[in-house]
Amino acid sequence: FIALGVTTQKPHKRFGRTVLSFVDPDGMPLALVSDPAAADEPAQAAGDIPAEAALRGFAEVSLRVASIEPTAAVLTDVLGWRESGRDGDRVRFESGRGGPGATIDLIAAPGARG
């Protein structure tokens, strides 16, 4: 990140995992998330990135919503997801066993559209 001039936030904890947030060149907020459960996933090594430092999957999708309740109702009542935790302004929902690829965080953002 330093060599490419990517600005990061200070690492912090979210749902017990270390998170390094940053913004990509197109302005999309992203984050790298440590997850010991991903150690068994195949590494997505490429170029000069060694396997031990490579991505192993996508942790979750985060949605900013004006109000948590309507979207939570769709996730739980229509899609069968379940609420699995709260951390600050985030409410986490999971499907199936949960984990990478089966997690959505809703973030309360009263000024958001919708």
NORZI-V540113 format. One record per residue. N is the residue number from 1. OMEGA is omega in whole degrees, -180 to 180 (NA if undefined). D_LAST is the distance of its C-alpha to the last C-alpha in whole Angstrom. Layout:
N	OMEGA	D_LAST
N	OMEGA	D_LAST
This chain:
1	-179	34
2	-178	37
3	-179	39
4	179	35
5	179	34
6	179	31
7	179	30
8	170	29
9	175	28
10	178	31
11	-179	30
12	-180	29
13	174	28
14	-177	25
15	176	26
16	-179	30
17	178	30
18	-176	30
19	174	28
20	-177	28
21	178	25
22	178	25
23	-179	24
24	-177	25
25	178	26
26	179	23
27	180	21
28	177	20
29	179	20
30	177	22
31	169	24
32	-175	28
33	176	28
34	179	31
35	-180	32
36	180	35
37	-179	34
38	-177	34
39	-179	37
40	179	39
41	177	36
42	-180	38
43	178	37
44	-177	36
45	179	38
46	177	39
47	-177	41
48	177	43
49	180	40
50	-177	42
51	-177	41
52	179	41
53	-174	38
54	175	36
55	180	33
56	178	33
57	179	29
58	-175	26
59	-178	25
60	173	21
61	177	18
62	179	15
63	173	11
64	-177	10
65	-180	7
66	180	6
67	-178	8
68	-168	11
69	-178	12
70	180	10
71	177	10
72	180	14
73	177	15
74	-179	14
75	-175	16
76	-173	19
77	-177	19
78	-174	18
79	176	19
80	176	22
81	179	21
82	174	22
83	-177	21
84	177	24
85	177	23
86	179	22
87	-177	23
88	-178	21
89	-178	18
90	171	17
91	-176	18
92	176	19
93	-180	19
94	174	22
95	179	23
96	179	27
97	-177	29
98	179	26
99	-177	27
100	178	27
101	-178	24
102	-175	23
103	173	21
104	173	17
105	172	16
106	-180	13
107	179	13
108	179	12
109	-173	10
110	180	10
111	-177	9
112	177	7
113	174	4
114	NA	0
